[in-house]
Amino acid sequence: MLYIETLIQAPIDQVWRYTQDPARHARWDLRFTRIEPYGSQGRFRYATRLLPGLTVAGTGQSTGERRRPDGSAASALRFTCDHRLSLIRAGHGFWRYRPTPDGVRFWTGYDYTPGWGRLGPLADRIFRPAFGWATAWSFDRLRLWLEHGVPPERGRDRALAEVAVRLTLVVAAAALDHRLALLAVPLVALVPPLPGTPAARRCRPRRYRRTTTVHATRAVPR
């Protein structure tokens, strides 16, 4: 199961709105191009554009929400996708919100069953870490939006610009001397992104032990 955590210096009600509202969610979450509610009982449709003209779509349902007297909150969901190109066939997950003196501790845990037959588990060895990275990067993009007012679209553009600069430096080093390129690659990779640019490294995976599930999935950090 994948677990990603971040700390957001914003009111918990605001974090809740920006994560539970489908239109806002689709703006900051790299994993989705579109999320829209349909029907009742928390059902929604989601879509991810893989390439121009190629979109993978699925459905989901919020299965429970919980608010506690201490201000913490949780929500849980299930999702499925029948598209033949989607590695994810069905899954479930949760979001947890906990107010602290330093901000809202916001984390997620989710798991899924891979498709693609016998090839699925092998492909998932590459896909799952990449999916976790996308989740962490998205969480930091959300944090920048709520803390500093950086719209998700601007955060994306800044990230693309930084990647372009880093690649240009590596290419320039290679043009001068291939040995410089070997030195430039790790240096460019280790330089942290600018403060206003989303970065997955600012969010961290956590290990949890499971407890009972009532209305919304719980997880307790080790």
Disulfide bonds with the S-S distance in Angstrom:
none
